[in-house]
Amino acid sequence: MQHILLALVTISVIWYAWINFKKLGRILAVDAGLTPEERQKQQMKYIMRIVACLLSLAILPFLFTVLTSL
């Protein structure tokens, strides 16, 4: 049961990172009216979300191990 829960959480985190990665690639096409500063802020927002997803993927096995051993 714990492996299924870990798999579902992992899949959802990967899906969220993928959505942000696609949005990052489409910034120039979708938001053509933004100034360079606004575009850079938007890019950094998506990049930080992707980095947070990667960090959470690295931490998830440890957290599940600690939480399930209690």
LONU-111254 format. One record per atom (N, C-alpha, C): residue in one letter; x, y, z. Coordinates in pm, whole numbers, padded with zeros to 5 digits, always signed. Example, Ala and Ser with C-alpha at 12.3 -4.5 7.8 and 13.67 -1.06 7.14 Angstrom:
# residues 2
a+01319-00569+00780
a+01230-00450+00780
a+01320-00330+00780
s+01285-00225+00708
s+01367-00106+00714
s+01290+00003+00787
END
This chain:
# residues 70
m+00082-00120+00000
m+00000+00000+00000
m+00086+00126+00000
q+00196+00120+00074
q+00282+00238+00082
q+00349+00266-00051
h+00382+00160-00125
h+00446+00179-00256
h+00349+00242-00355
i+00224+00206-00345
i+00124+00264-00433
i+00107+00412-00402
l+00101+00447-00276
l+00090+00587-00237
l+00213+00667-00281
l+00331+00611-00264
l+00453+00677-00308
l+00453+00695-00459
a+00406+00595-00531
a+00400+00604-00677
a+00302+00713-00722
l+00188+00721-00657
l+00090+00824-00693
l+00143+00965-00664
v+00208+00982-00551
v+00265+01113-00517
v+00377+01148-00615
t+00459+01050-00649
t+00569+01075-00743
t+00517+01112-00880
i+00416+01041-00927
i+00358+01071-01057
i+00298+01210-01059
s+00232+01250-00952
s+00172+01383-00949
s+00278+01493-00946
v+00388+01471-00876
v+00496+01569-00873
v+00560+01581-01010
i+00582+01468-01077
i+00640+01470-01212
i+00546+01539-01309
w+00417+01514-01298
w+00318+01577-01385
w+00320+01729-01367
y+00326+01775-01243
y+00331+01919-01215
y+00458+01982-01271
a+00570+01913-01258
a+00696+01964-01314
a+00688+01969-01466
w+00627+01869-01528
w+00615+01866-01673
w+00526+01980-01724
i+00418+02007-01655
i+00330+02118-01693
i+00407+02251-01687
n+00484+02271-01581
n+00563+02394-01569
n+00673+02400-01674
f+00731+02286-01709
f+00833+02283-01813
f+00775+02322-01948
k+00654+02275-01977
k+00588+02312-02102
k+00554+02462-02103
k+00507+02513-01990
k+00476+02656-01982
k+00601+02741-01999
l+00713+02694-01947
l+00841+02765-01960
l+00881+02773-02107
g+00860+02667-02181
g+00896+02666-02323
g+00804+02750-02409
r+00684+02778-02363
r+00587+02853-02443
r+00574+03000-02402
i+00662+03048-02318
i+00649+03186-02270
i+00656+03287-02385
l+00750+03272-02474
l+00765+03367-02584
l+00645+03365-02677
a+00589+03250-02704
a+00476+03240-02796
a+00346+03290-02732
v+00325+03259-02606
v+00199+03293-02541
v+00198+03437-02489
d+00306+03478-02426
d+00313+03609-02362
d+00405+03703-02441
a+00370+03728-02566
a+00454+03812-02652
a+00452+03958-02608
g+00350+04001-02536
g+00338+04139-02496
g+00413+04175-02368
l+00483+04082-02309
l+00554+04109-02184
l+00684+04183-02211
t+00722+04264-02115
t+00853+04328-02121
t+00958+04223-02086
p+01084+04248-02119
p+01189+04149-02085
p+01197+04120-01936
e+01175+04220-01851
e+01180+04198-01707
e+01065+04107-01661
e+00945+04134-01713
e+00830+04051-01677
e+00848+03908-01727
r+00904+03894-01847
r+00928+03762-01903
r+01030+03686-01818
q+01133+03757-01771
q+01234+03693-01688
q+01174+03650-01554
k+01087+03733-01496
k+01020+03696-01372
k+00933+03572-01391
q+00863+03568-01505
q+00779+03452-01535
q+00864+03327-01552
q+00977+03339-01620
q+01067+03225-01639
q+01121+03177-01505
m+01160+03268-01420
m+01214+03229-01289
m+01108+03161-01204
k+00984+03204-01216
k+00875+03141-01142
k+00861+02994-01183
y+00862+02970-01313
y+00850+02832-01362
y+00973+02750-01327
i+01091+02809-01338
i+01214+02737-01306
i+01218+02699-01159
m+01177+02789-01072
m+01179+02758-00929
m+01077+02650-00895
r+00965+02646-00965
r+00868+02538-00944
r+00927+02404-00986
i+00999+02403-01098
i+01061+02280-01146
i+01169+02233-01048
v+01249+02326-00998
v+01353+02291-00901
v+01290+02238-00773
a+01181+02298-00730
a+01112+02249-00610
a+01059+02107-00632
c+01010+02080-00751
c+00964+01944-00782
c+01079+01845-00778
l+01193+01883-00834
l+01309+01793-00833
l+01358+01768-00691
l+01359+01872-00610
l+01401+01854-00471
l+01302+01765-00394
s+01175+01784-00420
s+01077+01701-00351
s+01087+01555-00397
l+01121+01532-00523
l+01141+01395-00570
l+01261+01331-00502
a+01363+01410-00473
a+01480+01357-00404
a+01450+01326-00258
i+01359+01400-00198
i+01329+01385-00056
i+01219+01281-00030
l+01133+01258-00128
l+01017+01170-00108
l+01050+01031-00055
p+01147+00959-00109
p+01173+00825-00053
p+01216+00829+00093
f+01296+00927+00129
f+01338+00940+00269
f+01218+00970+00358
l+01133+01062+00317
l+01015+01096+00397
l+00922+00977+00415
f+00898+00903+00308
f+00811+00788+00320
f+00871+00680+00408
t+01004+00665+00403
t+01070+00567+00489
t+01054+00607+00635
v+01075+00733+00664
v+01064+00781+00803
v+00920+00774+00851
l+00826+00818+00768
l+00687+00820+00811
l+00627+00681+00826
t+00668+00586+00745
t+00609+00453+00754
t+00675+00367+00862
s+00793+00407+00907
s+00859+00329+01012
s+00813+00368+01152
l+00733+00471+01164
l+00684+00514+01295
l+00581+00422+01351
END
